[in-house]
Amino acid sequence: MVVESKTSSTWLQIKQAHDYVEEHHASSRLVVAPEFTEDNLMAARSYGDVRLLTTNGLVKLLKLKEEGKPTTDALVKILVPIESVKLDYFIDITYTIAKPEKPVEKEKSHRHMRRSNNLCYSSIKT
């Protein structure tokens, strides 16, 4: 994977990014920039090996990684282009990021349960 960082997408040529991937036998090219034009997005759709990521998106992804949410394998799956009609791939990534952590219970505690909108809330009092 080739990663390219841009301070602006104004002069970004998606075809050039695609040609570089083919020329260097890379799996894909990830272009990171503050924002992308509609022309950039339309051009990237034409090439399955070019992905666009805003700097804000990258920051969010890094925050999730710092929290230990997605594994490195999941991050690679997010960033490396795939062509698939099977959605399980995306569901697995979403589940890995969103699955709740197991609560830690304290010994000798009194648990008070409250139900609201079909959700169960608990508080631990010691």
Secondary structure by P-SEA (a helix, b strand, c coil): cbbbbbcccccccaaaaaaaaaaacccbbbbbcccccaaaaaaaaacccbbbbcaaaaaaaaaaaaaccccaaaaaaaccccccccaaaaaaaaaaaccccbbbbbcbbbbbbbbcccbbbbbbcc
